Amino acid sequence: MRYRIEFKPHAIKDCKRIDKKAIRVVFSKIESLSNNLQGDVKKLANFVPEYRLRVGVYRVLFETDGDKIIIYRIRHRKEAYI
């Protein structure tokens, strides 16, 4: 299944805080995520949004809604689950 990707406003702001080299890697992993949730994906227990993608020291917090992946945050691992 191929998913469409949608970014929430907080995720866009998070992207601006990350250096360009790292954000390229994050975006390539997000792109591969759209192909049947491939990558280091884990379903989170008792946490909203319900999934995380691990990309080095960054965490992409997202959930799925039908054929959409909604990206909520892209944060450093120290700040991701606060």
mmCIF file of the N, C-alpha and C atoms, coordinates in Angstrom:
data_MODEL
# 
_entry.id   MODEL 
# 
loop_
_atom_site.group_PDB 
_atom_site.id 
_atom_site.type_symbol 
_atom_site.label_atom_id 
_atom_site.label_alt_id 
_atom_site.label_comp_id 
_atom_site.label_asym_id 
_atom_site.label_entity_id 
_atom_site.label_seq_id 
_atom_site.pdbx_PDB_ins_code 
_atom_site.Cartn_x 
_atom_site.Cartn_y 
_atom_site.Cartn_z 
_atom_site.occupancy 
_atom_site.B_iso_or_equiv 
_atom_site.pdbx_formal_charge 
_atom_site.auth_seq_id 
_atom_site.auth_comp_id 
_atom_site.auth_asym_id 
_atom_site.auth_atom_id 
_atom_site.pdbx_PDB_model_num 
ATOM 1   N N  . MET A 1 1  ? 0.846  -1.188 0.000  1.00 0.00 ? 1  MET A N  1 
ATOM 2   C CA . MET A 1 1  ? 0.000  0.000  0.000  1.00 0.00 ? 1  MET A CA 1 
ATOM 3   C C  . MET A 1 1  ? 0.887  1.246  0.000  1.00 0.00 ? 1  MET A C  1 
ATOM 4   N N  . ARG A 1 2  ? 0.553  2.187  -0.809 1.00 0.00 ? 2  ARG A N  1 
ATOM 5   C CA . ARG A 1 2  ? 1.294  3.448  -0.904 1.00 0.00 ? 2  ARG A CA 1 
ATOM 6   C C  . ARG A 1 2  ? 0.530  4.523  -0.138 1.00 0.00 ? 2  ARG A C  1 
ATOM 7   N N  . TYR A 1 3  ? 1.196  5.172  0.794  1.00 0.00 ? 3  TYR A N  1 
ATOM 8   C CA . TYR A 1 3  ? 0.589  6.212  1.619  1.00 0.00 ? 3  TYR A CA 1 
ATOM 9   C C  . TYR A 1 3  ? 0.940  7.598  1.098  1.00 0.00 ? 3  TYR A C  1 
ATOM 10  N N  . ARG A 1 4  ? 0.020  8.539  1.322  1.00 0.00 ? 4  ARG A N  1 
ATOM 11  C CA . ARG A 1 4  ? 0.300  9.954  1.075  1.00 0.00 ? 4  ARG A CA 1 
ATOM 12  C C  . ARG A 1 4  ? 0.829  10.540 2.377  1.00 0.00 ? 4  ARG A C  1 
ATOM 13  N N  . ILE A 1 5  ? 1.708  11.514 2.304  1.00 0.00 ? 5  ILE A N  1 
ATOM 14  C CA . ILE A 1 5  ? 2.315  12.106 3.498  1.00 0.00 ? 5  ILE A CA 1 
ATOM 15  C C  . ILE A 1 5  ? 1.788  13.523 3.679  1.00 0.00 ? 5  ILE A C  1 
ATOM 16  N N  . GLU A 1 6  ? 1.390  13.822 4.915  1.00 0.00 ? 6  GLU A N  1 
ATOM 17  C CA . GLU A 1 6  ? 0.905  15.156 5.266  1.00 0.00 ? 6  GLU A CA 1 
ATOM 18  C C  . GLU A 1 6  ? 1.677  15.632 6.493  1.00 0.00 ? 6  GLU A C  1 
ATOM 19  N N  . PHE A 1 7  ? 2.156  16.871 6.463  1.00 0.00 ? 7  PHE A N  1 
ATOM 20  C CA . PHE A 1 7  ? 2.896  17.443 7.577  1.00 0.00 ? 7  PHE A CA 1 
ATOM 21  C C  . PHE A 1 7  ? 2.017  18.425 8.332  1.00 0.00 ? 7  PHE A C  1 
ATOM 22  N N  . LYS A 1 8  ? 1.989  18.308 9.644  1.00 0.00 ? 8  LYS A N  1 
ATOM 23  C CA . LYS A 1 8  ? 1.315  19.281 10.495 1.00 0.00 ? 8  LYS A CA 1 
ATOM 24  C C  . LYS A 1 8  ? 2.238  20.483 10.688 1.00 0.00 ? 8  LYS A C  1 
ATOM 25  N N  . PRO A 1 9  ? 1.699  21.656 11.076 1.00 0.00 ? 9  PRO A N  1 
ATOM 26  C CA . PRO A 1 9  ? 2.525  22.866 11.225 1.00 0.00 ? 9  PRO A CA 1 
ATOM 27  C C  . PRO A 1 9  ? 3.707  22.708 12.190 1.00 0.00 ? 9  PRO A C  1 
ATOM 28  N N  . HIS A 1 10 ? 3.546  21.977 13.282 1.00 0.00 ? 10 HIS A N  1 
ATOM 29  C CA . HIS A 1 10 ? 4.661  21.784 14.213 1.00 0.00 ? 10 HIS A CA 1 
ATOM 30  C C  . HIS A 1 10 ? 5.793  21.003 13.568 1.00 0.00 ? 10 HIS A C  1 
ATOM 31  N N  . ALA A 1 11 ? 5.468  20.047 12.720 1.00 0.00 ? 11 ALA A N  1 
ATOM 32  C CA . ALA A 1 11 ? 6.498  19.260 12.033 1.00 0.00 ? 11 ALA A CA 1 
ATOM 33  C C  . ALA A 1 11 ? 7.287  20.139 11.073 1.00 0.00 ? 11 ALA A C  1 
ATOM 34  N N  . ILE A 1 12 ? 6.619  21.065 10.417 1.00 0.00 ? 12 ILE A N  1 
ATOM 35  C CA . ILE A 1 12 ? 7.305  21.976 9.492  1.00 0.00 ? 12 ILE A CA 1 
ATOM 36  C C  . ILE A 1 12 ? 8.264  22.874 10.265 1.00 0.00 ? 12 ILE A C  1 
ATOM 37  N N  . LYS A 1 13 ? 7.835  23.370 11.431 1.00 0.00 ? 13 LYS A N  1 
ATOM 38  C CA . LYS A 1 13 ? 8.715  24.187 12.278 1.00 0.00 ? 13 LYS A CA 1 
ATOM 39  C C  . LYS A 1 13 ? 9.904  23.374 12.764 1.00 0.00 ? 13 LYS A C  1 
ATOM 40  N N  . ASP A 1 14 ? 9.657  22.111 13.124 1.00 0.00 ? 14 ASP A N  1 
ATOM 41  C CA . ASP A 1 14 ? 10.749 21.245 13.569 1.00 0.00 ? 14 ASP A CA 1 
ATOM 42  C C  . ASP A 1 14 ? 11.791 21.069 12.476 1.00 0.00 ? 14 ASP A C  1 
ATOM 43  N N  . CYS A 1 15 ? 11.360 20.970 11.224 1.00 0.00 ? 15 CYS A N  1 
ATOM 44  C CA . CYS A 1 15 ? 12.282 20.792 10.100 1.00 0.00 ? 15 CYS A CA 1 
ATOM 45  C C  . CYS A 1 15 ? 13.232 21.975 9.968  1.00 0.00 ? 15 CYS A C  1 
ATOM 46  N N  . LYS A 1 16 ? 12.755 23.159 10.268 1.00 0.00 ? 16 LYS A N  1 
ATOM 47  C CA . LYS A 1 16 ? 13.579 24.359 10.143 1.00 0.00 ? 16 LYS A CA 1 
ATOM 48  C C  . LYS A 1 16 ? 14.683 24.407 11.194 1.00 0.00 ? 16 LYS A C  1 
ATOM 49  N N  . ARG A 1 17 ? 14.521 23.678 12.289 1.00 0.00 ? 17 ARG A N  1 
ATOM 50  C CA . ARG A 1 17 ? 15.513 23.672 13.374 1.00 0.00 ? 17 ARG A CA 1 
ATOM 51  C C  . ARG A 1 17 ? 16.615 22.635 13.163 1.00 0.00 ? 17 ARG A C  1 
ATOM 52  N N  . ILE A 1 18 ? 16.429 21.730 12.220 1.00 0.00 ? 18 ILE A N  1 
ATOM 53  C CA . ILE A 1 18 ? 17.379 20.641 11.985 1.00 0.00 ? 18 ILE A CA 1 
ATOM 54  C C  . ILE A 1 18 ? 18.302 21.035 10.840 1.00 0.00 ? 18 ILE A C  1 
ATOM 55  N N  . ASP A 1 19 ? 19.609 20.701 10.970 1.00 0.00 ? 19 ASP A N  1 
ATOM 56  C CA . ASP A 1 19 ? 20.546 21.071 9.909  1.00 0.00 ? 19 ASP A CA 1 
ATOM 57  C C  . ASP A 1 19 ? 20.213 20.344 8.602  1.00 0.00 ? 19 ASP A C  1 
ATOM 58  N N  . LYS A 1 20 ? 20.658 20.930 7.506  1.00 0.00 ? 20 LYS A N  1 
ATOM 59  C CA . LYS A 1 20 ? 20.237 20.481 6.171  1.00 0.00 ? 20 LYS A CA 1 
ATOM 60  C C  . LYS A 1 20 ? 20.654 19.046 5.862  1.00 0.00 ? 20 LYS A C  1 
ATOM 61  N N  . LYS A 1 21 ? 21.834 18.650 6.290  1.00 0.00 ? 21 LYS A N  1 
ATOM 62  C CA . LYS A 1 21 ? 22.300 17.292 6.004  1.00 0.00 ? 21 LYS A CA 1 
ATOM 63  C C  . LYS A 1 21 ? 21.421 16.266 6.711  1.00 0.00 ? 21 LYS A C  1 
ATOM 64  N N  . ALA A 1 22 ? 21.101 16.522 7.968  1.00 0.00 ? 22 ALA A N  1 
ATOM 65  C CA . ALA A 1 22 ? 20.273 15.595 8.738  1.00 0.00 ? 22 ALA A CA 1 
ATOM 66  C C  . ALA A 1 22 ? 18.842 15.557 8.208  1.00 0.00 ? 22 ALA A C  1 
ATOM 67  N N  . ILE A 1 23 ? 18.307 16.696 7.805  1.00 0.00 ? 23 ILE A N  1 
ATOM 68  C CA . ILE A 1 23 ? 16.919 16.719 7.343  1.00 0.00 ? 23 ILE A CA 1 
ATOM 69  C C  . ILE A 1 23 ? 16.778 15.984 6.019  1.00 0.00 ? 23 ILE A C  1 
ATOM 70  N N  . ARG A 1 24 ? 17.829 15.967 5.187  1.00 0.00 ? 24 ARG A N  1 
ATOM 71  C CA . ARG A 1 24 ? 17.786 15.181 3.951  1.00 0.00 ? 24 ARG A CA 1 
ATOM 72  C C  . ARG A 1 24 ? 17.637 13.696 4.262  1.00 0.00 ? 24 ARG A C  1 
ATOM 73  N N  . VAL A 1 25 ? 18.381 13.231 5.259  1.00 0.00 ? 25 VAL A N  1 
ATOM 74  C CA . VAL A 1 25 ? 18.290 11.825 5.662  1.00 0.00 ? 25 VAL A CA 1 
ATOM 75  C C  . VAL A 1 25 ? 16.898 11.532 6.216  1.00 0.00 ? 25 VAL A C  1 
ATOM 76  N N  . VAL A 1 26 ? 16.375 12.436 7.041  1.00 0.00 ? 26 VAL A N  1 
ATOM 77  C CA . VAL A 1 26 ? 15.038 12.256 7.614  1.00 0.00 ? 26 VAL A CA 1 
ATOM 78  C C  . VAL A 1 26 ? 13.994 12.182 6.509  1.00 0.00 ? 26 VAL A C  1 
ATOM 79  N N  . PHE A 1 27 ? 14.072 13.080 5.532  1.00 0.00 ? 27 PHE A N  1 
ATOM 80  C CA . PHE A 1 27 ? 13.091 13.074 4.443  1.00 0.00 ? 27 PHE A CA 1 
ATOM 81  C C  . PHE A 1 27 ? 13.181 11.817 3.592  1.00 0.00 ? 27 PHE A C  1 
ATOM 82  N N  . SER A 1 28 ? 14.391 11.306 3.377  1.00 0.00 ? 28 SER A N  1 
ATOM 83  C CA . SER A 1 28 ? 14.505 10.069 2.597  1.00 0.00 ? 28 SER A CA 1 
ATOM 84  C C  . SER A 1 28 ? 13.880 8.905  3.364  1.00 0.00 ? 28 SER A C  1 
ATOM 85  N N  . LYS A 1 29 ? 14.023 8.874  4.685  1.00 0.00 ? 29 LYS A N  1 
ATOM 86  C CA . LYS A 1 29 ? 13.398 7.820  5.490  1.00 0.00 ? 29 LYS A CA 1 
ATOM 87  C C  . LYS A 1 29 ? 11.877 7.977  5.512  1.00 0.00 ? 29 LYS A C  1 
ATOM 88  N N  . ILE A 1 30 ? 11.399 9.206  5.545  1.00 0.00 ? 30 ILE A N  1 
ATOM 89  C CA . ILE A 1 30 ? 9.950  9.442  5.500  1.00 0.00 ? 30 ILE A CA 1 
ATOM 90  C C  . ILE A 1 30 ? 9.399  8.981  4.156  1.00 0.00 ? 30 ILE A C  1 
ATOM 91  N N  . GLU A 1 31 ? 10.138 9.232  3.093  1.00 0.00 ? 31 GLU A N  1 
ATOM 92  C CA . GLU A 1 31 ? 9.708  8.790  1.766  1.00 0.00 ? 31 GLU A CA 1 
ATOM 93  C C  . GLU A 1 31 ? 9.614  7.273  1.694  1.00 0.00 ? 31 GLU A C  1 
ATOM 94  N N  . SER A 1 32 ? 10.593 6.575  2.270  1.00 0.00 ? 32 SER A N  1 
ATOM 95  C CA . SER A 1 32 ? 10.526 5.110  2.274  1.00 0.00 ? 32 SER A CA 1 
ATOM 96  C C  . SER A 1 32 ? 9.412  4.615  3.197  1.00 0.00 ? 32 SER A C  1 
ATOM 97  N N  . LEU A 1 33 ? 9.069  5.418  4.186  1.00 0.00 ? 33 LEU A N  1 
ATOM 98  C CA . LEU A 1 33 ? 7.962  5.093  5.090  1.00 0.00 ? 33 LEU A CA 1 
ATOM 99  C C  . LEU A 1 33 ? 6.639  5.039  4.329  1.00 0.00 ? 33 LEU A C  1 
ATOM 100 N N  . SER A 1 34 ? 6.500  5.866  3.309  1.00 0.00 ? 34 SER A N  1 
ATOM 101 C CA . SER A 1 34 ? 5.250  5.908  2.548  1.00 0.00 ? 34 SER A CA 1 
ATOM 102 C C  . SER A 1 34 ? 5.003  4.623  1.761  1.00 0.00 ? 34 SER A C  1 
ATOM 103 N N  . ASN A 1 35 ? 6.025  3.797  1.631  1.00 0.00 ? 35 ASN A N  1 
ATOM 104 C CA . ASN A 1 35 ? 5.888  2.520  0.936  1.00 0.00 ? 35 ASN A CA 1 
ATOM 105 C C  . ASN A 1 35 ? 5.663  1.407  1.953  1.00 0.00 ? 35 ASN A C  1 
ATOM 106 N N  . ASN A 1 36 ? 4.441  1.275  2.423  1.00 0.00 ? 36 ASN A N  1 
ATOM 107 C CA . ASN A 1 36 ? 4.028  0.192  3.321  1.00 0.00 ? 36 ASN A CA 1 
ATOM 108 C C  . ASN A 1 36 ? 4.715  0.238  4.685  1.00 0.00 ? 36 ASN A C  1 
ATOM 109 N N  . LEU A 1 37 ? 4.942  1.432  5.218  1.00 0.00 ? 37 LEU A N  1 
ATOM 110 C CA . LEU A 1 37 ? 5.524  1.654  6.544  1.00 0.00 ? 37 LEU A CA 1 
ATOM 111 C C  . LEU A 1 37 ? 6.860  0.942  6.730  1.00 0.00 ? 37 LEU A C  1 
ATOM 112 N N  . GLN A 1 38 ? 7.735  1.059  5.732  1.00 0.00 ? 38 GLN A N  1 
ATOM 113 C CA . GLN A 1 38 ? 9.055  0.465  5.838  1.00 0.00 ? 38 GLN A CA 1 
ATOM 114 C C  . GLN A 1 38 ? 9.971  1.364  6.647  1.00 0.00 ? 38 GLN A C  1 
ATOM 115 N N  . GLY A 1 39 ? 10.877 0.759  7.392  1.00 0.00 ? 39 GLY A N  1 
ATOM 116 C CA . GLY A 1 39 ? 11.841 1.499  8.187  1.00 0.00 ? 39 GLY A CA 1 
ATOM 117 C C  . GLY A 1 39 ? 11.769 1.047  9.625  1.00 0.00 ? 39 GLY A C  1 
ATOM 118 N N  . ASP A 1 40 ? 12.440 1.758  10.497 1.00 0.00 ? 40 ASP A N  1 
ATOM 119 C CA . ASP A 1 40 ? 12.468 1.422  11.920 1.00 0.00 ? 40 ASP A CA 1 
ATOM 120 C C  . ASP A 1 40 ? 11.239 2.045  12.583 1.00 0.00 ? 40 ASP A C  1 
ATOM 121 N N  . VAL A 1 41 ? 10.090 1.420  12.363 1.00 0.00 ? 41 VAL A N  1 
ATOM 122 C CA . VAL A 1 41 ? 8.805  1.916  12.855 1.00 0.00 ? 41 VAL A CA 1 
ATOM 123 C C  . VAL A 1 41 ? 8.378  1.098  14.062 1.00 0.00 ? 41 VAL A C  1 
ATOM 124 N N  . LYS A 1 42 ? 7.866  1.781  15.063 1.00 0.00 ? 42 LYS A N  1 
ATOM 125 C CA . LYS A 1 42 ? 7.367  1.106  16.256 1.00 0.00 ? 42 LYS A CA 1 
ATOM 126 C C  . LYS A 1 42 ? 6.035  1.724  16.648 1.00 0.00 ? 42 LYS A C  1 
ATOM 127 N N  . LYS A 1 43 ? 5.090  0.872  17.015 1.00 0.00 ? 43 LYS A N  1 
ATOM 128 C CA . LYS A 1 43 ? 3.814  1.358  17.522 1.00 0.00 ? 43 LYS A CA 1 
ATOM 129 C C  . LYS A 1 43 ? 4.017  1.697  18.997 1.00 0.00 ? 43 LYS A C  1 
ATOM 130 N N  . LEU A 1 44 ? 3.659  2.905  19.381 1.00 0.00 ? 44 LEU A N  1 
ATOM 131 C CA . LEU A 1 44 ? 3.858  3.367  20.752 1.00 0.00 ? 44 LEU A CA 1 
ATOM 132 C C  . LEU A 1 44 ? 2.657  3.007  21.611 1.00 0.00 ? 44 LEU A C  1 
ATOM 133 N N  . ALA A 1 45 ? 2.916  2.634  22.852 1.00 0.00 ? 45 ALA A N  1 
ATOM 134 C CA . ALA A 1 45 ? 1.847  2.288  23.787 1.00 0.00 ? 45 ALA A CA 1 
ATOM 135 C C  . ALA A 1 45 ? 1.473  3.520  24.610 1.00 0.00 ? 45 ALA A C  1 
ATOM 136 N N  . ASN A 1 46 ? 0.186  3.801  24.690 1.00 0.00 ? 46 ASN A N  1 
ATOM 137 C CA . ASN A 1 46 ? -0.342 4.901  25.507 1.00 0.00 ? 46 ASN A CA 1 
ATOM 138 C C  . ASN A 1 46 ? 0.299  6.249  25.166 1.00 0.00 ? 46 ASN A C  1 
ATOM 139 N N  . PHE A 1 47 ? 0.459  6.533  23.885 1.00 0.00 ? 47 PHE A N  1 
ATOM 140 C CA . PHE A 1 47 ? 1.066  7.787  23.447 1.00 0.00 ? 47 PHE A CA 1 
ATOM 141 C C  . PHE A 1 47 ? 0.398  8.218  22.158 1.00 0.00 ? 47 PHE A C  1 
ATOM 142 N N  . VAL A 1 48 ? 0.153  9.496  22.032 1.00 0.00 ? 48 VAL A N  1 
ATOM 143 C CA . VAL A 1 48 ? -0.412 10.047 20.806 1.00 0.00 ? 48 VAL A CA 1 
ATOM 144 C C  . VAL A 1 48 ? 0.617  11.004 20.237 1.00 0.00 ? 48 VAL A C  1 
ATOM 145 N N  . PRO A 1 49 ? 0.999  10.904 19.003 1.00 0.00 ? 49 PRO A N  1 
ATOM 146 C CA . PRO A 1 49 ? 0.572  10.004 17.943 1.00 0.00 ? 49 PRO A CA 1 
ATOM 147 C C  . PRO A 1 49 ? 1.045  8.573  18.192 1.00 0.00 ? 49 PRO A C  1 
ATOM 148 N N  . GLU A 1 50 ? 0.496  7.663  17.438 1.00 0.00 ? 50 GLU A N  1 
ATOM 149 C CA . GLU A 1 50 ? 0.632  6.254  17.788 1.00 0.00 ? 50 GLU A CA 1 
ATOM 150 C C  . GLU A 1 50 ? 1.864  5.542  17.242 1.00 0.00 ? 50 GLU A C  1 
ATOM 151 N N  . TYR A 1 51 ? 2.633  6.150  16.338 1.00 0.00 ? 51 TYR A N  1 
ATOM 152 C CA . TYR A 1 51 ? 3.816  5.504  15.778 1.00 0.00 ? 51 TYR A CA 1 
ATOM 153 C C  . TYR A 1 51 ? 5.024  6.428  15.848 1.00 0.00 ? 51 TYR A C  1 
ATOM 154 N N  . ARG A 1 52 ? 6.215  5.816  15.803 1.00 0.00 ? 52 ARG A N  1 
ATOM 155 C CA . ARG A 1 52 ? 7.444  6.595  15.679 1.00 0.00 ? 52 ARG A CA 1 
ATOM 156 C C  . ARG A 1 52 ? 8.347  5.925  14.658 1.00 0.00 ? 52 ARG A C  1 
ATOM 157 N N  . LEU A 1 53 ? 9.089  6.755  13.949 1.00 0.00 ? 53 LEU A N  1 
ATOM 158 C CA . LEU A 1 53 ? 10.117 6.307  13.011 1.00 0.00 ? 53 LEU A CA 1 
ATOM 159 C C  . LEU A 1 53 ? 11.437 6.795  13.563 1.00 0.00 ? 53 LEU A C  1 
ATOM 160 N N  . ARG A 1 54 ? 12.389 5.886  13.741 1.00 0.00 ? 54 ARG A N  1 
ATOM 161 C CA . ARG A 1 54 ? 13.690 6.264  14.272 1.00 0.00 ? 54 ARG A CA 1 
ATOM 162 C C  . ARG A 1 54 ? 14.642 6.514  13.108 1.00 0.00 ? 54 ARG A C  1 
ATOM 163 N N  . VAL A 1 55 ? 15.229 7.727  13.101 1.00 0.00 ? 55 VAL A N  1 
ATOM 164 C CA . VAL A 1 55 ? 16.198 8.120  12.069 1.00 0.00 ? 55 VAL A CA 1 
ATOM 165 C C  . VAL A 1 55 ? 17.400 8.713  12.803 1.00 0.00 ? 55 VAL A C  1 
ATOM 166 N N  . GLY A 1 56 ? 18.380 7.884  13.112 1.00 0.00 ? 56 GLY A N  1 
ATOM 167 C CA . GLY A 1 56 ? 19.553 8.354  13.858 1.00 0.00 ? 56 GLY A CA 1 
ATOM 168 C C  . GLY A 1 56 ? 19.127 8.866  15.225 1.00 0.00 ? 56 GLY A C  1 
ATOM 169 N N  . VAL A 1 57 ? 19.464 10.128 15.533 1.00 0.00 ? 57 VAL A N  1 
ATOM 170 C CA . VAL A 1 57 ? 19.083 10.712 16.828 1.00 0.00 ? 57 VAL A CA 1 
ATOM 171 C C  . VAL A 1 57 ? 17.729 11.416 16.767 1.00 0.00 ? 57 VAL A C  1 
ATOM 172 N N  . TYR A 1 58 ? 17.060 11.366 15.616 1.00 0.00 ? 58 TYR A N  1 
ATOM 173 C CA . TYR A 1 58 ? 15.768 12.021 15.462 1.00 0.00 ? 58 TYR A CA 1 
ATOM 174 C C  . TYR A 1 58 ? 14.636 11.005 15.473 1.00 0.00 ? 58 TYR A C  1 
ATOM 175 N N  . ARG A 1 59 ? 13.475 11.450 15.945 1.00 0.00 ? 59 ARG A N  1 
ATOM 176 C CA . ARG A 1 59 ? 12.273 10.630 15.958 1.00 0.00 ? 59 ARG A CA 1 
ATOM 177 C C  . ARG A 1 59 ? 11.185 11.365 15.196 1.00 0.00 ? 59 ARG A C  1 
ATOM 178 N N  . VAL A 1 60 ? 10.548 10.648 14.288 1.00 0.00 ? 60 VAL A N  1 
ATOM 179 C CA . VAL A 1 60 ? 9.425  11.183 13.525 1.00 0.00 ? 60 VAL A CA 1 
ATOM 180 C C  . VAL A 1 60 ? 8.170  10.571 14.142 1.00 0.00 ? 60 VAL A C  1 
ATOM 181 N N  . LEU A 1 61 ? 7.332  11.406 14.737 1.00 0.00 ? 61 LEU A N  1 
ATOM 182 C CA . LEU A 1 61 ? 6.110  10.940 15.391 1.00 0.00 ? 61 LEU A CA 1 
ATOM 183 C C  . LEU A 1 61 ? 4.953  11.130 14.421 1.00 0.00 ? 61 LEU A C  1 
ATOM 184 N N  . PHE A 1 62 ? 4.236  10.040 14.157 1.00 0.00 ? 62 PHE A N  1 
ATOM 185 C CA . PHE A 1 62 ? 3.194  10.085 13.130 1.00 0.00 ? 62 PHE A CA 1 
ATOM 186 C C  . PHE A 1 62 ? 2.084  9.111  13.455 1.00 0.00 ? 62 PHE A C  1 
ATOM 187 N N  . GLU A 1 63 ? 0.990  9.246  12.723 1.00 0.00 ? 63 GLU A N  1 
ATOM 188 C CA . GLU A 1 63 ? -0.086 8.257  12.766 1.00 0.00 ? 63 GLU A CA 1 
ATOM 189 C C  . GLU A 1 63 ? -0.626 8.076  11.360 1.00 0.00 ? 63 GLU A C  1 
ATOM 190 N N  . THR A 1 64 ? -1.360 6.991  11.170 1.00 0.00 ? 64 THR A N  1 
ATOM 191 C CA . THR A 1 64 ? -1.948 6.713  9.868  1.00 0.00 ? 64 THR A CA 1 
ATOM 192 C C  . THR A 1 64 ? -3.449 6.943  9.932  1.00 0.00 ? 64 THR A C  1 
ATOM 193 N N  . ASP A 1 65 ? -3.989 7.416  8.821  1.00 0.00 ? 65 ASP A N  1 
ATOM 194 C CA . ASP A 1 65 ? -5.426 7.648  8.709  1.00 0.00 ? 65 ASP A CA 1 
ATOM 195 C C  . ASP A 1 65 ? -5.835 7.230  7.305  1.00 0.00 ? 65 ASP A C  1 
ATOM 196 N N  . GLY A 1 66 ? -6.268 5.992  7.172  1.00 0.00 ? 66 GLY A N  1 
ATOM 197 C CA . GLY A 1 66 ? -6.609 5.472  5.853  1.00 0.00 ? 66 GLY A CA 1 
ATOM 198 C C  . GLY A 1 66 ? -5.372 5.344  5.001  1.00 0.00 ? 66 GLY A C  1 
ATOM 199 N N  . ASP A 1 67 ? -5.316 6.123  3.910  1.00 0.00 ? 67 ASP A N  1 
ATOM 200 C CA . ASP A 1 67 ? -4.152 6.072  3.027  1.00 0.00 ? 67 ASP A CA 1 
ATOM 201 C C  . ASP A 1 67 ? -3.201 7.243  3.251  1.00 0.00 ? 67 ASP A C  1 
ATOM 202 N N  . LYS A 1 68 ? -3.311 7.926  4.410  1.00 0.00 ? 68 LYS A N  1 
ATOM 203 C CA . LYS A 1 68 ? -2.462 9.075  4.736  1.00 0.00 ? 68 LYS A CA 1 
ATOM 204 C C  . LYS A 1 68 ? -1.556 8.751  5.920  1.00 0.00 ? 68 LYS A C  1 
ATOM 205 N N  . ILE A 1 69 ? -0.356 9.290  5.873  1.00 0.00 ? 69 ILE A N  1 
ATOM 206 C CA . ILE A 1 69 ? 0.536  9.323  7.025  1.00 0.00 ? 69 ILE A CA 1 
ATOM 207 C C  . ILE A 1 69 ? 0.590  10.776 7.449  1.00 0.00 ? 69 ILE A C  1 
ATOM 208 N N  . ILE A 1 70 ? 0.223  11.042 8.689  1.00 0.00 ? 70 ILE A N  1 
ATOM 209 C CA . ILE A 1 70 ? 0.209  12.404 9.207  1.00 0.00 ? 70 ILE A CA 1 
ATOM 210 C C  . ILE A 1 70 ? 1.411  12.555 10.142 1.00 0.00 ? 70 ILE A C  1 
ATOM 211 N N  . ILE A 1 71 ? 2.368  13.410 9.754  1.00 0.00 ? 71 ILE A N  1 
ATOM 212 C CA . ILE A 1 71 ? 3.587  13.651 10.529 1.00 0.00 ? 71 ILE A CA 1 
ATOM 213 C C  . ILE A 1 71 ? 3.282  14.779 11.512 1.00 0.00 ? 71 ILE A C  1 
ATOM 214 N N  . TYR A 1 72 ? 3.408  14.484 12.809 1.00 0.00 ? 72 TYR A N  1 
ATOM 215 C CA . TYR A 1 72 ? 3.137  15.483 13.835 1.00 0.00 ? 72 TYR A CA 1 
ATOM 216 C C  . TYR A 1 72 ? 4.391  16.207 14.299 1.00 0.00 ? 72 TYR A C  1 
ATOM 217 N N  . ARG A 1 73 ? 5.455  15.467 14.574 1.00 0.00 ? 73 ARG A N  1 
ATOM 218 C CA . ARG A 1 73 ? 6.678  16.086 15.074 1.00 0.00 ? 73 ARG A CA 1 
ATOM 219 C C  . ARG A 1 73 ? 7.890  15.383 14.503 1.00 0.00 ? 73 ARG A C  1 
ATOM 220 N N  . ILE A 1 74 ? 8.981  16.122 14.371 1.00 0.00 ? 74 ILE A N  1 
ATOM 221 C CA . ILE A 1 74 ? 10.299 15.574 14.050 1.00 0.00 ? 74 ILE A CA 1 
ATOM 222 C C  . ILE A 1 74 ? 11.232 16.177 15.085 1.00 0.00 ? 74 ILE A C  1 
ATOM 223 N N  . ARG A 1 75 ? 11.571 15.368 16.075 1.00 0.00 ? 75 ARG A N  1 
ATOM 224 C CA . ARG A 1 75 ? 12.304 15.896 17.234 1.00 0.00 ? 75 ARG A CA 1 
ATOM 225 C C  . ARG A 1 75 ? 13.551 15.077 17.515 1.00 0.00 ? 75 ARG A C  1 
ATOM 226 N N  . HIS A 1 76 ? 14.488 15.682 18.235 1.00 0.00 ? 76 HIS A N  1 
ATOM 227 C CA . HIS A 1 76 ? 15.648 14.953 18.745 1.00 0.00 ? 76 HIS A CA 1 
ATOM 228 C C  . HIS A 1 76 ? 15.140 13.953 19.772 1.00 0.00 ? 76 HIS A C  1 
ATOM 229 N N  . ARG A 1 77 ? 15.811 12.837 19.906 1.00 0.00 ? 77 ARG A N  1 
ATOM 230 C CA . ARG A 1 77 ? 15.308 11.772 20.779 1.00 0.00 ? 77 ARG A CA 1 
ATOM 231 C C  . ARG A 1 77 ? 15.151 12.210 22.223 1.00 0.00 ? 77 ARG A C  1 
ATOM 232 N N  . LYS A 1 78 ? 15.944 13.183 22.684 1.00 0.00 ? 78 LYS A N  1 
ATOM 233 C CA . LYS A 1 78 ? 15.831 13.669 24.061 1.00 0.00 ? 78 LYS A CA 1 
ATOM 234 C C  . LYS A 1 78 ? 14.515 14.405 24.297 1.00 0.00 ? 78 LYS A C  1 
ATOM 235 N N  . GLU A 1 79 ? 13.973 15.005 23.232 1.00 0.00 ? 79 GLU A N  1 
ATOM 236 C CA . GLU A 1 79 ? 12.791 15.855 23.358 1.00 0.00 ? 79 GLU A CA 1 
ATOM 237 C C  . GLU A 1 79 ? 11.527 15.220 22.789 1.00 0.00 ? 79 GLU A C  1 
ATOM 238 N N  . ALA A 1 80 ? 11.639 14.061 22.180 1.00 0.00 ? 80 ALA A N  1 
ATOM 239 C CA . ALA A 1 80 ? 10.537 13.518 21.385 1.00 0.00 ? 80 ALA A CA 1 
ATOM 240 C C  . ALA A 1 80 ? 9.323  13.095 22.215 1.00 0.00 ? 80 ALA A C  1 
ATOM 241 N N  . TYR A 1 81 ? 9.538  12.538 23.382 1.00 0.00 ? 81 TYR A N  1 
ATOM 242 C CA . TYR A 1 81 ? 8.435  11.940 24.113 1.00 0.00 ? 81 TYR A CA 1 
ATOM 243 C C  . TYR A 1 81 ? 8.001  12.759 25.329 1.00 0.00 ? 81 TYR A C  1 
ATOM 244 N N  . ILE A 1 82 ? 8.378  14.012 25.358 1.00 0.00 ? 82 ILE A N  1 
ATOM 245 C CA . ILE A 1 82 ? 8.009  14.888 26.485 1.00 0.00 ? 82 ILE A CA 1 
ATOM 246 C C  . ILE A 1 82 ? 6.607  15.399 26.301 1.00 0.00 ? 82 ILE A C  1 
# 
